[in-house]
Amino acid sequence: MSENNNFLDILDNLRKVDKMNINRFSREELETMVLVQKEQIEQFDHENRYLNKEITYIKSSPKDLKLLSDFVAIDFETATTGRMACQIGIIVVKNYEIKNEYSFLIQPPGNKYDYNCIMAHKITPNETFYSPLFNEIWNTIGPIITSAPIVAHNASFDIDVLKKNCDYYNIPVPELIYYCTCTIHNKLCLEEACKLYDIEIGQHHNALYDARACANLFIRYCKIHAVTVGHKNEDRKTKKEKNDSYFSDPNRVLSTEAKIQDLSQVKDKDNLFYNKKIVISGIFERFPLREDLAKLLKSYGADINGSLSSKTNLFIFGSDYGPAKMEKAQSQITSSSDLKMVDELKLYEILDSLM
């Protein structure tokens, strides 16, 4: 326990350091903390490279499944770089609605922790001292997570955690169908993917919060996209062919009139669209003609633009959105742009509140 206590002392100091009190710490203490953070970054980088090469033998999702309204979202937090679990969050979804939520702390073998893992999720050996071992809790969590297809963010990690813990305790590894919200969102981290739909994560690296965010992310994605999930190779069209088809569709074309901003006719200036540069992409069920949506937003003071730029404030997208625009929007968000994304469902919520 002395080694774990040393890690906890370093972690406690790292939490306390800021520019106002940095002089309270000795040079030796600061150097130690820098080394700890450097090792953590190097370890996480190593794990990411490992995950990119990793091939799991667990069954992947079937190519003919179009939409998934029932699933189980999971998230593991691990105590060691060997991926021994210390927490699992489970969200049961039926017909696109969250029905049950579960969170369990798990005592890793010997209650041993690596300090870089502690610094990521802040779970300590003291918190799991009286928690059940993985094999002791399997009879509870096993039937839940095997009751439906699994959804996870960076699923190869969570599935591997499940596999390694089952192997450690000689538990037969179940055959699973699973989906990865990281893959279907172009490798965006959970926080950045949730920004696309304005989903709040809450306490990141708490397994329950992350599993809930993942569930909401997948629900939102499936409601908007009535297409095969996660299989890019099924669509044989090139990006250029897709973009060409978008631009040739008259229902997607905007008139010059719709693009000319006019603030003089706006009665209520207290709305999300007022004096905002907005780009629209995709198909909207309520607005078969994109022109109608553009003119409605214009009536609220929007400045409708045809293409994304560093000055764009809102990117509003429906189903079958332009892939080039979505890729650029995601890139701008990742680079700390002020751009906000509004999906079709969120758009309707906002418009309904204004009417």
C-alpha positions in Angstrom: 0.0 0.0 0.0 3.0 2.4 0.5 3.5 2.6 -3.3 -0.2 3.4 -3.9 0.0 6.0 -1.1 3.0 7.7 -2.9 0.9 7.9 -6.0 -2.0 9.4 -4.1 0.3 12.0 -2.5 1.5 13.0 -6.0 -2.0 13.1 -7.3 -3.2 15.2 -4.4 -0.4 17.7 -5.0 -1.2 17.9 -8.7 -4.8 18.8 -7.9 -3.6 21.6 -5.6 -1.1 23.3 -8.1 -2.2 26.4 -9.9 -0.5 29.7 -10.8 -1.6 31.3 -7.5 0.2 28.8 -5.2 2.9 27.2 -7.3 5.6 28.8 -5.1 4.4 26.7 -2.1 5.9 23.6 -3.7 9.7 22.8 -3.8 11.6 22.4 -7.0 11.9 18.7 -6.4 8.2 18.3 -5.9 7.4 20.1 -9.1 9.9 18.1 -11.1 8.4 14.9 -9.7 4.9 16.0 -10.8 6.1 16.9 -14.3 7.7 13.4 -14.6 4.4 11.8 -13.5 2.4 13.7 -16.0 4.9 13.0 -18.8 4.8 9.3 -18.0 1.0 9.4 -18.0 0.9 11.0 -21.5 3.5 8.5 -22.9 1.5 5.6 -21.5 -1.8 6.8 -22.9 -0.1 7.4 -26.3 1.3 3.8 -26.2 -2.2 2.4 -25.5 -3.7 4.4 -28.3 -1.1 3.0 -30.8 -1.8 -0.5 -29.4 -5.6 -0.1 -29.9 -5.2 1.0 -33.5 -3.4 -2.3 -34.2 -5.6 -4.4 -32.0 -7.9 -7.1 -33.6 -10.4 -8.6 -31.2 -12.0 -12.0 -31.9 -15.3 -10.9 -30.4 -18.0 -10.9 -33.1 -18.5 -7.5 -34.8 -21.9 -6.0 -35.8 -23.9 -7.5 -38.7 -23.8 -5.5 -41.9 -27.5 -5.8 -42.6 -28.7 -4.1 -39.4 -30.1 -0.7 -40.3 -31.2 0.8 -37.0 -30.7 -0.2 -33.4 -33.4 1.0 -30.9 -32.5 -1.5 -28.2 -28.9 -1.8 -26.9 -26.7 -1.7 -23.8 -24.1 1.1 -23.5 -21.1 0.3 -21.3 -18.0 2.0 -20.1 -15.1 0.6 -18.1 -12.6 2.5 -16.0 -9.4 0.5 -15.3 -7.0 0.3 -12.3 -4.0 -0.8 -14.3 -2.4 -0.5 -17.7 -3.1 -4.3 -17.9 -6.8 -3.3 -18.1 -8.0 -4.7 -14.8 -11.4 -3.1 -14.2 -12.2 -0.9 -11.2 -15.6 0.5 -12.4 -18.3 -0.3 -14.9 -21.2 1.9 -16.0 -24.1 0.3 -17.8 -27.0 2.0 -19.6 -30.0 -0.1 -20.8 -31.8 1.4 -23.8 -35.1 0.2 -25.2 -36.9 1.9 -28.1 -34.4 4.8 -28.0 -35.2 5.5 -24.3 -32.9 4.9 -21.3 -34.7 2.4 -19.1 -32.1 1.4 -16.5 -28.7 2.7 -15.3 -26.1 0.7 -13.3 -22.8 1.7 -11.8 -20.5 -0.7 -9.9 -17.1 -0.2 -8.3 -14.9 -3.3 -8.8 -11.9 -4.3 -6.8 -9.0 -5.1 -9.1 -6.7 -8.1 -8.3 -4.8 -7.3 -5.1 -6.5 -3.9 -5.1 -3.5 -2.7 -7.1 -3.6 0.6 -9.1 -1.2 2.3 -11.5 -0.9 6.0 -10.7 -1.6 7.1 -14.3 -4.9 5.3 -14.1 -5.8 7.0 -10.8 -5.0 10.4 -12.3 -7.4 9.7 -15.2 -10.5 8.6 -13.2 -9.6 9.6 -9.6 -10.7 6.3 -8.2 -8.4 5.1 -5.5 -7.7 1.8 -3.7 -9.5 3.1 -0.6 -12.7 3.4 -2.7 -12.6 -0.2 -3.9 -11.2 -1.8 -0.7 -14.6 -3.3 0.1 -15.9 -3.7 -3.5 -16.6 -7.1 -5.1 -14.1 -8.7 -7.4 -15.0 -9.0 -11.1 -15.8 -12.7 -10.8 -18.1 -11.9 -7.8 -20.1 -9.3 -9.7 -20.2 -11.1 -13.1 -23.4 -12.9 -12.2 -25.0 -9.5 -11.8 -23.6 -7.6 -14.8 -23.1 -10.5 -17.2 -26.9 -11.1 -18.0 -27.3 -7.3 -18.5 -24.5 -6.6 -20.9 -25.2 -9.8 -22.9 -28.9 -9.1 -23.2 -28.6 -6.8 -26.3 -26.0 -5.4 -28.7 -23.3 -3.4 -26.9 -22.4 0.2 -27.7 -19.3 1.9 -26.4 -17.0 4.8 -27.2 -13.7 3.3 -28.4 -15.3 -0.1 -28.1 -12.1 -2.0 -28.8 -10.9 -0.8 -25.5 -14.0 -1.7 -23.5 -14.4 -5.1 -25.2 -10.7 -5.8 -24.5 -11.2 -4.9 -20.8 -14.1 -7.3 -20.7 -12.1 -10.0 -22.3 -9.0 -9.6 -20.1 -11.1 -9.6 -16.9 -13.0 -12.7 -18.0 -9.8 -14.5 -18.9 -8.2 -13.5 -15.6 -11.0 -15.2 -13.6 -11.6 -18.1 -16.1 -15.0 -16.8 -17.1 -16.0 -17.9 -20.6 -15.9 -14.8 -22.9 -19.4 -14.2 -24.3 -19.9 -13.7 -28.0 -21.0 -10.1 -28.5 -22.4 -7.8 -31.1 -21.0 -4.3 -30.6 -20.9 -0.9 -32.1 -18.4 1.9 -31.6 -19.5 5.5 -31.4 -15.9 6.6 -31.8 -15.7 4.9 -35.2 -19.0 6.2 -36.5 -17.9 9.8 -35.5 -14.6 9.8 -37.4 -12.5 8.9 -34.3 -13.6 12.0 -32.3 -13.1 11.6 -28.6 -16.3 11.3 -26.5 -16.3 15.0 -25.5 -16.0 16.2 -29.1 -18.5 13.8 -30.4 -21.1 14.9 -27.8 -20.5 18.5 -28.9 -22.0 17.6 -32.3 -25.4 17.0 -30.6 -25.1 19.4 -27.6 -25.0 16.4 -25.2 -23.7 17.1 -21.7 -21.2 14.5 -20.4 -21.1 15.6 -16.8 -18.3 13.9 -14.8 -16.0 12.6 -17.6 -14.1 9.4 -16.7 -16.8 8.3 -14.3 -18.0 5.1 -16.0 -21.7 5.8 -15.4 -21.5 9.3 -16.9 -19.5 8.2 -19.9 -21.8 5.3 -20.6 -24.8 7.6 -20.4 -23.2 10.1 -22.7 -22.3 7.3 -25.1 -25.9 6.0 -25.0 -27.3 9.5 -25.7 -24.8 9.9 -28.5 -25.9 6.7 -30.2 -29.6 7.4 -29.7 -29.2 10.8 -31.4 -27.1 9.3 -34.2 -29.6 6.5 -34.9 -32.6 8.7 -34.8 -31.1 11.0 -37.4 -29.4 8.5 -39.7 -31.6 5.7 -41.0 -28.5 4.0 -42.5 -26.2 1.1 -41.7 -24.2 2.0 -38.7 -20.4 1.9 -38.7 -19.7 0.3 -42.1 -18.2 2.8 -44.4 -17.1 0.3 -46.9 -20.8 -0.6 -47.8 -21.3 2.7 -49.6 -19.4 2.5 -52.8 -19.9 6.2 -53.7 -16.9 8.4 -53.6 -16.9 11.6 -51.6 -16.9 13.6 -54.9 -19.9 11.6 -56.2 -21.8 12.3 -53.1 -21.0 16.0 -53.1 -21.9 16.2 -56.9 -25.3 14.7 -56.2 -26.0 17.2 -53.4 -25.2 20.2 -55.5 -27.4 18.9 -58.4 -30.5 18.5 -56.3 -32.7 21.6 -56.7 -34.3 21.1 -53.3 -30.9 21.8 -51.7 -30.2 25.0 -53.6 -30.6 28.4 -51.8 -31.7 31.6 -53.6 -29.7 34.8 -53.3 -32.7 36.3 -51.5 -32.4 33.7 -48.7 -28.7 34.5 -48.3 -29.2 38.2 -47.8 -29.4 39.0 -44.1 -32.1 41.5 -43.0 -32.2 42.4 -39.3 -34.7 45.2 -39.8 -37.7 42.8 -39.8 -36.7 40.8 -36.7 -39.2 41.3 -33.9 -37.6 39.1 -31.2 -33.8 39.4 -31.2 -33.4 37.1 -28.2 -33.0 33.8 -30.1 -30.2 31.5 -31.0 -30.2 32.4 -34.7 -30.1 36.2 -34.4 -27.1 37.8 -36.2 -25.4 34.4 -36.5 -23.6 33.1 -39.5 -25.3 29.8 -40.3 -24.6 26.9 -42.8 -27.2 24.3 -43.6 -26.6 20.8 -44.8 -28.7 17.7 -45.4 -32.4 16.8 -45.6 -35.0 18.0 -43.1 -38.3 16.2 -42.7 -40.2 19.4 -41.9 -38.6 21.3 -44.7 -38.4 19.4 -48.0 -37.2 22.6 -49.6 -34.0 23.9 -47.9 -35.1 27.4 -49.1 -38.0 27.3 -46.7 -35.8 26.5 -43.8 -33.3 29.2 -44.8 -36.0 31.9 -45.0 -37.5 30.9 -41.7 -34.0 31.2 -40.0 -33.5 34.5 -41.9 -36.7 35.8 -40.3 -35.0 35.2 -36.9 -32.0 37.3 -38.0 -29.8 34.6 -39.4 -27.0 35.2 -41.9 -27.3 32.2 -44.2 -24.0 31.1 -45.8 -23.3 28.5 -48.4 -20.0 27.2 -47.0 -18.2 26.9 -43.7 -15.6 29.4 -42.6 -13.8 30.4 -39.5 -16.6 32.9 -38.9 -19.4 30.4 -39.0 -21.4 30.3 -35.8 -23.8 27.4 -36.4 -23.7 24.4 -38.6 -27.3 22.9 -38.9 -27.4 19.4 -40.3 -30.1 16.9 -41.2 -30.0 13.4 -42.6 -27.8 12.7 -45.7 -25.7 15.8 -44.9 -22.7 16.7 -47.1 -19.7 14.7 -46.0 -17.2 17.4 -46.9 -19.0 20.0 -44.8 -19.4 17.6 -41.9 -15.7 16.7 -42.0 -14.8 20.4 -42.1 -17.2 21.2 -39.2 -15.8 18.4 -37.0 -12.3 19.6 -37.8 -13.1 23.2 -36.8 -14.7 22.0 -33.5 -11.7 19.9 -32.7 -9.4 22.9 -33.2 -11.3 24.9 -30.5 -13.4 26.8 -32.9 -16.5 28.7 -31.6 -18.6 26.8 -34.1 -21.7 25.0 -32.7 -23.5 22.1 -34.3 -27.3 21.7 -34.3 -28.8 18.4 -35.5 -32.3 18.1 -37.0 -33.9 17.1 -33.7 -32.3 19.9 -31.7 -33.3 22.3 -34.5 -37.0 21.4 -34.1 -36.8 21.7 -30.4 -35.4 25.3 -30.8 -37.9 26.3 -33.4 -40.9 24.9 -31.4 -39.8 27.0 -28.4 -39.8 30.1 -30.6 -43.3 29.6 -32.0 
